[in-house]
Amino acid sequence: MDTTASPRVLVIGLDPYRVPGPWDPEPAAKAIKAGLAKFAEHDVGVETCLIGLDGSDDMEAVVGNALRAHPWECVTVGGGLRHSDDQVELLEQVVNLVRRHAPDAAIAFNSTPATTYEAAARWIE
């Protein structure tokens, strides 16, 4: 999702449609969409980099390309990457890619998809 404002925030998270397991991705997808709508309400540009856990993504390439696309003020890392012990290595990889490709960007963490804007707002002017 992109807003019309110049992008200042990159949100990196899990694509709910590409997380394996017996679960309904719709509530998570709707929550992400609603959380991102707050950026438009505040005229803050945002882009997303949603990665899958289904093995179809080259994480370093996908995340690295997104990080190099713009000079980000803030990179927000979603809870799906942080709240699972199974994803510790992926979280480490994402944080180190941010350090490498967007060293001037603040790193923020949301508590839920609904608080994504608030997490980023703590770090942008």
All heavy atoms as an XYZ file, in Angstrom:
940
protein
N       0.848     -1.186      0.000
C       0.000      0.000      0.000
C       0.882      1.233      0.000
O       1.795      1.354      0.796
C      -0.896     -0.015      1.234
C      -1.675      1.260      1.421
S      -2.666      1.194      2.908
C      -3.960      2.272      2.403
N       0.588      2.166     -0.872
C       1.304      3.428     -0.940
C       0.300      4.557     -0.736
O      -0.836      4.464     -1.168
C       1.954      3.620     -2.311
C       2.944      2.524     -2.649
O       3.438      1.867     -1.729
O       3.203      2.337     -3.837
N       0.740      5.629     -0.090
C      -0.112      6.809     -0.022
C       0.396      7.789     -1.058
O       1.449      7.609     -1.651
C      -0.082      7.461      1.379
O       1.226      7.977      1.612
C      -0.461      6.479      2.454
N      -0.344      8.864     -1.267
C       0.061      9.836     -2.277
C       1.204     10.714     -1.804
O       1.889     11.310     -2.615
C      -1.136     10.712     -2.676
O      -1.660     11.328     -1.498
C      -2.220      9.886     -3.354
N       1.395     10.830     -0.518
C       2.510     11.626      0.005
C       3.820     10.914     -0.288
O       3.869      9.700     -0.460
C       2.342     11.828      1.509
N       4.887     11.681     -0.329
C       6.209     11.102     -0.552
C       6.507     10.089      0.545
O       6.299     10.384      1.727
C       7.253     12.217     -0.548
O       8.541     11.692     -0.697
N       6.969      8.896      0.184
C       7.170      7.865      1.220
C       8.267      8.240      2.202
O       9.348      8.653      1.821
C       7.541      6.621      0.425
C       7.991      7.102     -0.890
C       7.325      8.426     -1.133
N       7.933      8.121      3.461
C       8.883      8.413      4.531
C       9.063      7.215      5.453
O      10.035      7.136      6.184
C       8.373      9.591      5.350
C       8.231     10.865      4.538
C       7.482     11.937      5.289
N       8.090     12.256      6.552
C       7.495     12.981      7.492
N       6.275     13.443      7.314
N       8.112     13.241      8.635
N       8.070      6.310      5.434
C       8.065      5.172      6.351
C       7.927      3.885      5.544
O       7.080      3.790      4.656
C       6.906      5.291      7.367
C       6.863      4.062      8.273
C       7.025      6.576      8.187
N       8.773      2.928      5.877
C       8.665      1.591      5.311
C       8.208      0.659      6.424
O       8.788      0.659      7.512
C      10.007      1.111      4.753
C      10.019     -0.321      4.208
C       9.108     -0.443      2.984
C      11.443     -0.740      3.859
N       7.170     -0.104      6.149
C       6.663     -1.084      7.108
C       7.030     -2.465      6.585
O       6.628     -2.852      5.494
C       5.134     -0.964      7.286
C       4.624     -2.040      8.235
C       4.762      0.431      7.785
N       7.807     -3.190      7.367
C       8.213     -4.545      7.012
C       7.453     -5.510      7.917
O       7.478     -5.376      9.138
C       9.731     -4.753      7.191
C      10.519     -3.768      6.328
C      10.122     -6.199      6.860
C      12.018     -3.799      6.556
N       6.776     -6.454      7.304
C       6.006     -7.402      8.083
C       5.725     -8.663      7.301
O       6.183     -8.832      6.169
N       4.967     -9.527      7.918
C       4.605    -10.784      7.285
C       3.355    -10.602      6.436
O       2.408     -9.929      6.843
C       4.355    -11.864      8.338
C       5.551    -12.251      9.200
C       5.137    -13.331     10.196
C       6.714    -12.715      8.353
N       3.357    -11.218      5.270
C       2.184    -11.237      4.406
C       1.232    -12.290      4.975
O       1.550    -13.486      4.959
C       2.598    -11.596      2.981
C       1.448    -11.618      2.006
O       0.285    -11.758      2.434
O       1.711    -11.507      0.803
N       0.088    -11.873      5.498
C      -0.790    -12.853      6.152
C      -1.288    -13.951      5.218
O      -1.654    -15.030      5.679
C      -1.954    -11.997      6.672
C      -1.881    -10.717      5.940
C      -0.462    -10.530      5.503
N      -1.272    -13.685      3.910
C      -1.724    -14.697      2.956
C      -0.640    -15.727      2.644
O      -0.910    -16.713      1.969
C      -2.200    -14.023      1.657
C      -3.404    -13.158      1.875
C      -3.284    -11.778      1.944
C      -4.663    -13.725      2.033
C      -4.388    -10.978      2.155
C      -5.781    -12.929      2.241
C      -5.630    -11.557      2.304
O      -6.736    -10.774      2.520
N       0.582    -15.473      3.109
C       1.678    -16.402      2.824
C       2.333    -16.903      4.104
O       3.523    -17.182      4.142
C       2.692    -15.737      1.892
C       2.050    -15.432      0.533
C       3.020    -14.963     -0.513
N       3.673    -13.727     -0.106
C       4.961    -13.481     -0.303
N       5.746    -14.357     -0.881
N       5.474    -12.334      0.072
N       1.549    -17.014      5.147
C       1.988    -17.621      6.406
C       1.341    -18.993      6.465
O       0.110    -19.103      6.481
C       1.572    -16.770      7.621
C       1.889    -17.501      8.918
C       2.254    -15.415      7.581
N       2.145    -20.049      6.452
C       1.569    -21.398      6.462
C       0.809    -21.692      7.752
O       1.073    -21.104      8.785
C       2.788    -22.315      6.346
C       3.969    -21.473      6.157
C       3.595    -20.048      6.422
N      -0.098    -22.593      7.626
C      -0.827    -23.037      8.807
C      -2.320    -22.929      8.620
O      -2.802    -22.240      7.726
N      -3.021    -23.573      9.471
C      -4.488    -23.526      9.390
C      -5.025    -22.291     10.112
O      -5.353    -22.331     11.287
C      -4.909    -24.814     10.096
C      -3.826    -25.055     11.096
C      -2.560    -24.522     10.465
N      -5.064    -21.175      9.409
C      -5.591    -19.959     10.019
C      -6.213    -19.083      8.947
O      -5.943    -19.240      7.758
C      -4.496    -19.240     10.802
C      -3.540    -18.435      9.968
C      -2.728    -18.875      8.965
C      -3.321    -17.039     10.044
N      -2.004    -17.844      8.435
C      -2.354    -16.692      9.087
C      -3.845    -16.035     10.858
C      -1.900    -15.398      8.892
C      -3.378    -14.744     10.667
C      -2.432    -14.440      9.708
N      -7.042    -18.153      9.364
C      -7.727    -17.245      8.457
C      -6.923    -15.947      8.366
O      -6.840    -15.203      9.356
C      -9.137    -16.971      8.978
C      -9.930    -16.040      8.085
O      -9.446    -15.680      6.980
O     -11.043    -15.649      8.488
N      -6.334    -15.650      7.202
C      -5.514    -14.444      7.073
C      -6.324    -13.153      6.984
O      -5.767    -12.063      7.152
C      -4.743    -14.684      5.775
C      -5.612    -15.590      4.980
C      -6.320    -16.451      5.976
N      -7.613    -13.235      6.723
C      -8.419    -12.028      6.504
C      -8.402    -11.039      7.666
O      -8.233     -9.843      7.442
C      -9.859    -12.401      6.141
C     -10.005    -12.941      4.742
C      -9.554    -11.974      3.658
O      -9.842    -10.762      3.746
O      -8.900    -12.435      2.705
N      -8.587    -11.469      8.913
C      -8.552    -10.480     10.004
C      -7.210     -9.743     10.083
O      -7.188     -8.525     10.294
C      -8.797    -11.319     11.266
C      -9.548    -12.511     10.772
C      -8.986    -12.796      9.404
N      -6.111    -10.457      9.894
C      -4.804     -9.799      9.926
C      -4.645     -8.841      8.753
O      -4.152     -7.719      8.911
C      -3.686    -10.839      9.917
N      -5.075     -9.249      7.575
C      -4.978     -8.386      6.394
C      -5.814     -7.120      6.573
O      -5.363     -6.015      6.228
C      -5.417     -9.146      5.148
N      -7.010     -7.256      7.122
C      -7.867     -6.088      7.365
C      -7.244     -5.164      8.412
O      -7.310     -3.943      8.287
C      -9.252     -6.530      7.797
C     -10.074     -7.106      6.667
C     -11.442     -7.550      7.141
C     -12.215     -8.166      5.985
N     -13.524     -8.669      6.416
N      -6.641     -5.740      9.435
C      -5.997     -4.932     10.479
C      -4.800     -4.161      9.917
O      -4.591     -2.995     10.252
C      -5.574     -5.820     11.648
N      -4.030     -4.805      9.058
C      -2.892     -4.133      8.425
C      -3.391     -2.967      7.579
O      -2.867     -1.847      7.664
C      -2.068     -5.126      7.579
C      -1.352     -6.127      8.483
C      -1.064     -4.383      6.693
C      -0.740     -7.311      7.738
N      -4.409     -3.210      6.775
C      -4.956     -2.167      5.905
C      -5.468     -0.985      6.739
O      -5.219      0.175      6.404
C      -6.072     -2.742      5.034
C      -6.619     -1.777      4.028
C      -7.633     -2.439      3.121
C      -8.179     -1.448      2.098
N      -9.144     -2.068      1.205
N      -6.175     -1.270      7.812
C      -6.696     -0.205      8.673
C      -5.564      0.577      9.334
O      -5.620      1.807      9.426
C      -7.629     -0.796      9.735
N      -4.535     -0.124      9.780
C      -3.395      0.551     10.400
C      -2.673      1.457      9.421
O      -2.246      2.568      9.765
N      -2.540      1.010      8.175
C      -1.857      1.811      7.167
C      -2.685      3.024      6.748
O      -2.132      4.054      6.353
C      -1.524      0.949      5.949
C      -0.482     -0.138      6.189
C      -0.346     -1.029      4.965
C       0.866      0.470      6.576
N      -4.001      2.939      6.865
C      -4.862      4.070      6.504
C      -4.576      5.293      7.361
O      -4.763      6.430      6.914
C      -6.326      3.665      6.622
N      -4.099      5.084      8.565
C      -3.778      6.214      9.447
C      -2.660      7.083      8.867
O      -2.607      8.283      9.127
C      -3.381      5.720     10.837
C      -4.519      5.105     11.611
C      -4.032      4.675     12.983
C      -5.110      3.980     13.777
N      -4.602      3.557     15.096
N      -1.757      6.485      8.092
C      -0.693      7.276      7.477
C      -1.285      8.300      6.522
O      -0.881      9.461      6.521
C       0.307      6.366      6.752
C       1.204      5.606      7.681
C       0.816      4.373      8.193
C       2.443      6.111      8.046
C       1.636      3.660      9.043
C       3.277      5.407      8.904
C       2.875      4.178      9.403
N      -2.238      7.883      5.711
C      -2.892      8.803      4.772
C      -3.639      9.891      5.531
O      -3.614     11.059      5.119
C      -3.833      8.031      3.849
N      -4.286      9.538      6.627
C      -5.005     10.519      7.439
C      -4.075     11.615      7.944
O      -4.496     12.751      8.139
C      -5.679      9.837      8.625
C      -6.809      8.907      8.255
C      -7.283      8.062      9.421
O      -6.916      8.342     10.586
O      -8.029      7.097      9.167
N      -2.815     11.267      8.161
C      -1.821     12.222      8.669
C      -0.902     12.731      7.565
O       0.101     13.394      7.857
C      -1.008     11.576      9.794
C      -1.827     11.264     11.007
N      -2.121     12.192     11.971
C      -2.462     10.122     11.386
C      -2.869     11.650     12.901
N      -3.089     10.380     12.581
N      -1.219     12.406      6.318
C      -0.440     12.822      5.148
C       1.032     12.415      5.262
O       1.936     13.176      4.942
C      -0.562     14.331      4.917
C      -0.143     14.718      3.505
O      -0.347     13.905      2.576
O       0.404     15.828      3.332
N       1.242     11.206      5.737
C       2.597     10.643      5.837
C       2.687      9.497      4.838
O       1.883      8.558      4.883
C       2.894     10.131      7.268
C       4.236      9.412      7.312
C       2.868     11.292      8.255
N       3.655      9.589      3.944
C       3.832      8.537      2.956
C       4.346      7.256      3.576
O       5.211      7.275      4.451
N       3.805      6.140      3.124
C       4.191      4.834      3.651
C       4.212      3.828      2.511
O       3.443      3.931      1.556
C       3.213      4.377      4.765
C       1.812      4.170      4.228
C       3.707      3.122      5.473
N       5.113      2.903      2.606
C       5.137      1.751      1.717
C       5.297      0.513      2.579
O       5.809      0.595      3.701
C       6.274      1.840      0.699
C       6.038      2.887     -0.351
C       7.081      2.880     -1.460
O       7.860      1.917     -1.574
O       7.099      3.856     -2.201
N       4.857     -0.603      2.040
C       4.979     -1.853      2.776
C       5.905     -2.816      2.058
O       6.042     -2.778      0.836
C       3.610     -2.539      2.953
O       3.052     -2.787      1.672
C       2.672     -1.701      3.790
N       6.514     -3.652      2.837
C       7.313     -4.767      2.350
C       6.825     -5.977      3.142
O       7.274     -6.215      4.262
C       8.799     -4.505      2.584
S       9.846     -5.901      2.116
N       5.867     -6.675      2.565
C       5.298     -7.843      3.241
C       5.948     -9.098      2.684
O       5.931     -9.329      1.477
C       3.785     -7.886      3.054
C       3.024     -6.702      3.641
C       1.526     -6.854      3.401
C       3.310     -6.533      5.124
N       6.520     -9.874      3.562
C       7.258    -11.064      3.156
C       6.494    -12.319      3.566
O       5.745    -12.321      4.532
C       8.685    -11.065      3.741
C       8.666    -10.823      5.244
C       9.538    -10.010      3.051
C      10.023    -10.773      5.906
N       6.697    -13.356      2.802
C       6.023    -14.611      3.062
C       6.896    -15.592      3.808
O       8.121    -15.522      3.750
N       6.248    -16.485      4.488
C       6.953    -17.575      5.162
C       6.756    -18.877      4.412
O       7.045    -19.944      4.929
C       6.451    -17.729      6.602
C       6.731    -16.561      7.534
C       6.150    -16.852      8.909
C       8.219    -16.277      7.621
N       6.280    -18.765      3.178
C       5.995    -19.961      2.388
C       7.186    -20.398      1.537
O       7.075    -21.300      0.723
C       4.775    -19.733      1.506
C       4.949    -18.546      0.564
O       6.035    -17.931      0.539
O       3.982    -18.225     -0.148
N       8.331    -19.739      1.719
C       9.532    -20.112      0.972
C       9.649    -19.478     -0.395
O      10.599    -19.753     -1.122
N       8.717    -18.613     -0.767
C       8.742    -18.027     -2.107
C       9.572    -16.752     -2.199
O       9.794    -16.254     -3.293
C       7.313    -17.742     -2.582
O       6.708    -16.759     -1.760
N      10.016    -16.218     -1.076
C      10.778    -14.971     -1.082
C      12.251    -15.202     -0.805
O      12.609    -16.000      0.062
C      10.257    -14.001     -0.013
C       8.975    -13.316     -0.389
O       8.749    -13.111     -1.601
O       8.197    -12.969      0.516
N      13.098    -14.474     -1.526
C      14.501    -14.326     -1.157
C      14.512    -13.123     -0.219
O      14.478    -11.973     -0.670
C      15.352    -14.075     -2.402
C      16.814    -13.790     -2.090
O      17.134    -13.413     -0.937
O      17.637    -13.926     -3.008
N      14.480    -13.391      1.076
C      14.305    -12.333      2.074
C      15.297    -11.186      1.890
O      14.922    -10.023      1.930
C      14.451    -12.883      3.490
C      13.438    -13.881      3.887
S      11.770    -13.236      3.854
C      10.918    -14.772      4.004
N      16.564    -11.526      1.713
C      17.573    -10.478      1.597
C      17.302     -9.598      0.390
O      17.415     -8.379      0.460
C      18.975    -11.077      1.526
C      20.040    -10.013      1.584
C      21.398    -10.529      2.001
O      21.489    -11.657      2.522
O      22.363     -9.782      1.803
N      16.921    -10.189     -0.729
C      16.644     -9.411     -1.938
C      15.383     -8.566     -1.777
O      15.383     -7.374     -2.093
C      16.519    -10.327     -3.147
N      14.307     -9.155     -1.295
C      13.035     -8.439     -1.176
C      13.152     -7.276     -0.202
O      12.791     -6.135     -0.508
C      11.905     -9.405     -0.758
C      10.637     -8.651     -0.398
C      11.634    -10.412     -1.860
N      13.667     -7.550      0.979
C      13.783     -6.506      2.000
C      14.853     -5.491      1.592
O      14.650     -4.281      1.725
C      14.057     -7.117      3.386
C      14.302     -6.034      4.425
C      12.886     -8.004      3.809
N      15.975     -5.965      1.085
C      17.041     -5.053      0.648
C      16.569     -4.105     -0.441
O      16.855     -2.905     -0.399
N      15.832     -4.608     -1.421
C      15.306     -3.758     -2.493
C      14.355     -2.701     -1.940
O      14.394     -1.537     -2.353
C      14.614     -4.581     -3.569
C      15.598     -5.378     -4.401
O      16.784     -5.074     -4.467
N      15.096     -6.419     -5.042
N      13.497     -3.092     -1.023
C      12.564     -2.136     -0.431
C      13.312     -1.061      0.357
O      12.975      0.126      0.274
C      11.571     -2.861      0.476
N      14.333     -1.469      1.083
C      15.100     -0.512      1.881
C      15.891      0.466      1.009
O      16.084      1.617      1.390
C      16.051     -1.254      2.825
C      15.368     -1.967      3.986
C      16.318     -2.969      4.619
C      14.861     -0.962      5.010
N      16.326      0.020     -0.144
C      17.094      0.885     -1.044
C      16.216      1.760     -1.932
O      16.714      2.658     -2.605
C      18.019      0.036     -1.920
C      19.193     -0.574     -1.162
C      20.175     -1.266     -2.109
N      19.578     -2.391     -2.813
C      19.555     -3.650     -2.370
N      20.119     -3.950     -1.222
N      18.988     -4.613     -3.089
N      14.914      1.550     -1.921
C      14.004      2.251     -2.828
C      13.876      3.747     -2.528
O      13.647      4.540     -3.428
C      12.623      1.604     -2.799
N      14.013      4.128     -1.267
C      13.854      5.525     -0.858
C      14.738      5.790      0.354
O      15.116      4.863      1.058
C      12.402      5.824     -0.457
C      11.418      5.637     -1.545
N      11.239      6.547     -2.569
C      10.537      4.635     -1.787
C      10.304      6.110     -3.380
N       9.865      4.947     -2.938
N      15.009      7.051      0.643
C      15.665      7.387      1.917
C      14.605      7.444      3.022
O      13.853      8.404      3.122
C      16.282      8.766      1.649
C      15.453      9.351      0.560
C      14.916      8.198     -0.247
N      14.502      6.386      3.792
C      13.454      6.264      4.807
C      13.800      7.044      6.062
O      14.941      7.012      6.517
C      13.248      4.793      5.164
C      12.934      3.959      3.971
C      13.773      3.074      3.353
C      11.723      3.953      3.218
N      13.142      2.513      2.271
C      11.894      3.039      2.155
C      10.517      4.634      3.330
C      10.884      2.785      1.226
C       9.522      4.386      2.402
C       9.709      3.464      1.374
N      12.791      7.683      6.647
C      12.965      8.308      7.964
C      12.802      7.268      9.057
O      13.420      7.359     10.111
C      11.926      9.411      8.185
C      12.226     10.694      7.461
C      11.190     11.745      7.786
O      10.993     12.057      8.972
O      10.569     12.244      6.833
N      11.931      6.304      8.790
C      11.628      5.286      9.798
C      11.284      3.976      9.109
O      10.616      3.968      8.072
C      10.447      5.751     10.657
S       9.982      4.590     11.960
N      11.739      2.898      9.688
C      11.359      1.556      9.251
C      10.661      0.903     10.440
O      11.240      0.801     11.523
C      12.579      0.723      8.810
C      12.161     -0.694      8.463
C      13.301      1.392      7.650
N       9.417      0.520     10.224
C       8.650     -0.127     11.287
C       8.618     -1.628     11.019
O       8.294     -2.060      9.921
C       7.212      0.427     11.347
O       7.283      1.832     11.569
C       6.424     -0.210     12.475
N       8.979     -2.399     12.028
C       9.020     -3.853     11.918
C       7.804     -4.407     12.645
O       7.594     -4.131     13.828
C      10.322     -4.426     12.516
C      10.341     -5.941     12.412
C      11.542     -3.816     11.825
N       6.999     -5.171     11.917
C       5.744     -5.693     12.447
C       5.913     -6.790     13.487
O       6.939     -7.468     13.550
N       4.866     -6.948     14.263
C       4.877     -7.894     15.363
C       4.993     -9.347     14.966
O       5.498    -10.164     15.731
N       4.535     -9.708     13.772
C       4.649    -11.091     13.334
C       6.091    -11.558     13.268
O       6.384    -12.738     13.469
N       6.979    -10.624     13.007
C       8.405    -10.957     12.969
C       9.022    -10.993     14.359
O      10.054    -11.609     14.558
C       9.169     -9.927     12.124
C       8.872     -9.945     10.640
C       9.476     -8.727      9.962
C       9.417    -11.215     10.016
N       8.400    -10.332     15.311
C       8.997    -10.198     16.637
C       8.386    -11.107     17.686
O       9.017    -11.409     18.675
C       8.847     -8.744     17.124
C       9.552     -7.752     16.275
C       9.505     -6.349     16.890
N       8.349     -6.088     17.712
C       7.185     -5.620     17.255
N       7.024     -5.395     15.982
N       6.189     -5.397     18.084
N       7.163    -11.520     17.487
C       6.442    -12.218     18.547
C       6.545    -13.731     18.488
O       5.916    -14.409     19.282
C       4.972    -11.807     18.540
C       4.770    -10.372     18.913
N       3.995     -9.979     19.956
C       5.261     -9.232     18.378
C       4.010     -8.660     20.049
N       4.778     -8.183     19.098
N       7.319    -14.247     17.570
C       7.419    -15.695     17.441
C       8.865    -16.138     17.624
O       9.761    -15.649     16.938
C       6.924    -16.122     16.053
O       7.219    -17.484     15.838
N       9.066    -17.064     18.531
C      10.411    -17.606     18.719
C      10.918    -18.276     17.449
O      12.119    -18.338     17.216
C      10.428    -18.616     19.872
C      10.245    -17.954     21.227
O      10.446    -16.729     21.327
O       9.895    -18.668     22.184
N       9.996    -18.744     16.610
C      10.383    -19.395     15.362
C      10.956    -18.410     14.350
O      11.576    -18.822     13.374
C       9.176    -20.091     14.718
C       8.650    -21.236     15.567
O       9.397    -21.755     16.425
O       7.478    -21.604     15.371
N      10.737    -17.118     14.563
C      11.167    -16.108     13.592
C      12.358    -15.275     14.067
O      12.665    -14.237     13.475
C       9.992    -15.181     13.252
C       8.789    -15.881     12.696
C       9.111    -16.821     11.545
O       9.951    -16.526     10.707
N       8.460    -17.961     11.521
N      13.070    -15.701     15.104
C      14.185    -14.924     15.636
C      15.248    -14.673     14.572
O      15.730    -13.540     14.416
C      14.805    -15.606     16.885
C      16.094    -14.931     17.297
C      13.811    -15.587     18.026
N      15.620    -15.680     13.814
C      16.648    -15.496     12.787
C      16.179    -14.539     11.697
O      16.963    -13.717     11.213
C      17.049    -16.836     12.180
C      17.835    -17.701     13.146
C      18.212    -19.044     12.548
O      18.235    -19.179     11.305
O      18.481    -19.966     13.330
N      14.910    -14.619     11.319
C      14.366    -13.706     10.325
C      14.370    -12.276     10.862
O      14.737    -11.339     10.151
C      12.954    -14.128      9.921
C      12.238    -13.240      8.912
C      13.042    -13.116      7.620
C      10.847    -13.791      8.638
N      13.988    -12.089     12.114
C      14.023    -10.762     12.729
C      15.446    -10.210     12.728
O      15.669     -9.048     12.370
C      13.467    -10.808     14.151
C      13.587     -9.498     14.949
C      12.815     -8.376     14.266
C      13.110     -9.714     16.377
N      16.410    -11.026     13.108
C      17.811    -10.589     13.078
C      18.225    -10.163     11.677
O      18.886     -9.136     11.488
C      18.740    -11.708     13.558
C      18.651    -12.004     15.031
C      19.474    -13.221     15.419
O      19.947    -13.977     14.530
O      19.642    -13.438     16.630
N      17.838    -10.949     10.682
C      18.175    -10.641      9.298
C      17.565     -9.297      8.892
O      18.245     -8.453      8.294
C      17.684    -11.755      8.374
C      18.090    -11.583      6.933
C      17.618    -12.741      6.058
O      16.797    -13.559      6.457
N      18.158    -12.813      4.861
N      16.303     -9.070      9.225
C      15.630     -7.819      8.867
C      16.310     -6.630      9.548
O      16.609     -5.618      8.902
C      14.127     -7.876      9.212
C      13.486     -6.497      9.147
C      13.410     -8.850      8.283
N      16.575     -6.728     10.841
C      17.206     -5.616     11.560
C      18.584     -5.315     10.981
O      18.940     -4.144     10.786
C      17.282     -5.909     13.074
C      18.157     -4.893     13.794
C      15.882     -5.923     13.675
N      19.350     -6.327     10.663
C      20.671     -6.089     10.090
C      20.594     -5.535      8.673
O      21.441     -4.720      8.277
C      21.524     -7.354     10.163
C      22.069     -7.541     11.560
O      22.831     -6.713     12.048
N      21.664     -8.610     12.221
N      19.575     -5.903      7.904
C      19.381     -5.300      6.585
C      19.025     -3.826      6.716
O      19.493     -2.993      5.934
C      18.303     -6.052      5.801
C      18.721     -7.416      5.258
C      17.508     -8.198      4.778
C      19.745     -7.261      4.135
N      18.214     -3.485      7.705
C      17.889     -2.072      7.945
C      19.165     -1.307      8.288
O      19.420     -0.228      7.744
C      16.825     -1.914      9.050
C      16.627     -0.439      9.404
C      15.504     -2.552      8.650
N      19.955     -1.846      9.166
C      21.221     -1.182      9.542
C      22.117     -0.980      8.329
O      22.783      0.047      8.197
C      21.961     -2.013     10.589
C      21.302     -1.988     11.959
C      22.083     -2.782     12.993
N      23.449     -2.314     13.084
C      24.527     -3.115     13.019
N      24.394     -4.409     12.866
N      25.733     -2.616     13.127
N      22.151     -1.955      7.431
C      23.035     -1.899      6.270
C      22.509     -0.951      5.185
O      23.271     -0.168      4.633
C      23.211     -3.293      5.684
C      24.201     -3.343      4.522
C      24.407     -4.739      3.955
N      24.469     -5.757      4.987
C      23.879     -6.955      4.893
N      23.203     -7.292      3.814
N      23.980     -7.831      5.861
N      21.221     -1.032      4.882
C      20.682     -0.315      3.727
C      19.950      0.983      4.067
O      19.679      1.780      3.165
C      19.743     -1.228      2.932
C      20.435     -2.423      2.367
N      21.437     -2.339      1.428
C      20.279     -3.744      2.641
C      21.866     -3.555      1.132
N      21.189     -4.425      1.856
N      19.607      1.194      5.321
C      18.927      2.425      5.729
C      19.483      2.874      7.079
O      18.747      3.004      8.062
C      17.424      2.199      5.799
N      20.793      3.120      7.136
C      21.421      3.396      8.427
C      20.931      4.674      9.105
O      21.068      4.803     10.322
C      22.913      3.483      8.090
C      22.957      3.854      6.644
C      21.752      3.187      6.037
N      20.359      5.594      8.362
C      19.871      6.831      8.963
C      18.419      6.739      9.421
O      17.908      7.668     10.048
C      20.020      7.995      7.976
C      21.484      8.292      7.677
O      22.341      8.049      8.553
O      21.764      8.754      6.558
N      17.761      5.644      9.112
C      16.355      5.490      9.482
C      16.222      5.042     10.931
O      16.988      4.205     11.414
C      15.681      4.462      8.571
N      15.233      5.590     11.588
C      14.874      5.088     12.912
C      14.188      3.736     12.717
O      13.596      3.475     11.669
C      13.915      6.058     13.596
N      14.273      2.890     13.728
C      13.583      1.602     13.697
C      12.499      1.649     14.767
O      12.774      1.983     15.923
C      14.551      0.431     13.956
C      15.640      0.397     12.887
C      13.789     -0.892     14.004
C      16.728     -0.624     13.138
N      11.269      1.332     14.357
C      10.141      1.349     15.291
C       9.479     -0.019     15.310
O       9.593     -0.793     14.356
C       9.129      2.416     14.868
N       8.775     -0.287     16.391
C       8.055     -1.536     16.551
C       6.622     -1.224     16.966
O       6.409     -0.514     17.938
C       8.711     -2.418     17.612
C      10.142     -2.752     17.312
C      11.170     -2.148     18.022
C      10.466     -3.660     16.323
C      12.493     -2.455     17.744
C      11.789     -3.974     16.036
C      12.801     -3.365     16.752
N       5.674     -1.770     16.209
C       4.268     -1.601     16.599
C       3.885     -2.714     17.568
O       4.553     -3.736     17.658
C       3.355     -1.586     15.372
C       3.411     -2.873     14.575
O       4.098     -3.833     14.927
N       2.700     -2.913     13.476
N       2.797     -2.482     18.294
C       2.321     -3.549     19.176
C       1.251     -4.377     18.493
O       1.100     -5.557     18.782
C       1.817     -2.982     20.501
O       0.832     -2.007     20.274
N       0.501     -3.742     17.586
C      -0.494     -4.414     16.761
C      -0.525     -3.700     15.416
O      -0.005     -2.582     15.302
C      -1.909     -4.337     17.393
O      -2.358     -2.979     17.342
C      -1.930     -4.856     18.815
N      -1.157     -4.280     14.393
C      -1.255     -3.550     13.127
C      -1.943     -2.192     13.275
O      -1.633     -1.254     12.547
C      -2.073     -4.492     12.239
C      -1.796     -5.856     12.779
C      -1.673     -5.648     14.271
N      -2.840     -2.076     14.237
C      -3.554     -0.816     14.451
C      -2.654      0.296     14.959
O      -2.982      1.475     14.828
C      -4.714     -1.031     15.424
N      -1.503     -0.046     15.543
C      -0.609      0.975     16.110
C       0.622      1.232     15.240
O       1.599      1.804     15.707
C      -0.157      0.588     17.532
O       0.628     -0.615     17.464
C      -1.342      0.410     18.475
N       0.563      0.841     13.988
C       1.718      1.025     13.107
C       2.043      2.494     12.909
O       3.213      2.892     12.974
C       1.486      0.327     11.756
O       1.229     -1.058     12.012
C       2.689      0.444     10.847
N       1.031      3.323     12.668
C       1.295      4.757     12.495
C       1.890      5.344     13.771
O       2.872      6.087     13.733
C       0.033      5.535     12.097
C       0.315      7.016     12.132
C       1.042      7.627     11.104
C      -0.078      7.789     13.218
C       1.354      8.971     11.157
C       0.226      9.143     13.272
C       0.945      9.723     12.246
O       1.268     11.052     12.323
N       1.299      5.032     14.915
C       1.779      5.588     16.179
C       3.231      5.198     16.451
O       4.008      6.008     16.958
C       0.875      5.141     17.339
C      -0.510      5.765     17.318
C      -1.481      5.105     16.347
O      -1.134      4.092     15.694
O      -2.609      5.600     16.235
N       3.588      3.978     16.099
C       4.984      3.542     16.287
C       5.919      4.386     15.441
O       6.951      4.869     15.921
C       5.120      2.057     15.934
N       5.586      4.590     14.175
C       6.422      5.391     13.291
C       6.433      6.846     13.709
O       7.476      7.518     13.670
C       5.956      5.252     11.845
N       5.283      7.367     14.140
C       5.157      8.782     14.506
C       6.070      9.156     15.660
O       6.464     10.317     15.782
C       3.704      9.109     14.838
N       6.426      8.199     16.493
C       7.356      8.488     17.588
C       8.722      8.915     17.073
O       9.500      9.521     17.798
C       7.510      7.261     18.493
C       6.267      6.904     19.279
C       6.538      5.849     20.339
N       6.929      4.550     19.828
C       6.118      3.515     19.640
N       4.828      3.658     19.892
N       6.563      2.375     19.205
N       9.020      8.600     15.796
C      10.369      8.795     15.280
C      10.472      9.751     14.088
O      11.568     10.077     13.666
C      10.958      7.439     14.882
C      11.084      6.567     16.071
C      10.252      5.557     16.453
C      12.073      6.655     17.092
N      10.675      5.010     17.636
C      11.803      5.671     18.050
C      13.179      7.498     17.281
C      12.584      5.487     19.170
C      13.965      7.306     18.406
C      13.670      6.312     19.335
N       9.351     10.161     13.526
C       9.416     11.068     12.379
C       9.036     12.471     12.825
O       8.311     12.659     13.793
C       8.524     10.590     11.212
C       7.068     10.465     11.617
C       9.038      9.268     10.665
C       6.130     10.097     10.495
N       9.542     13.434     12.087
C       9.272     14.838     12.434
C       7.990     15.303     11.810
O       7.566     14.894     10.809
C      10.431     15.701     11.948
C      11.705     15.329     12.635
C      12.883     16.134     12.124
O      12.692     17.180     11.493
O      14.000     15.708     12.381
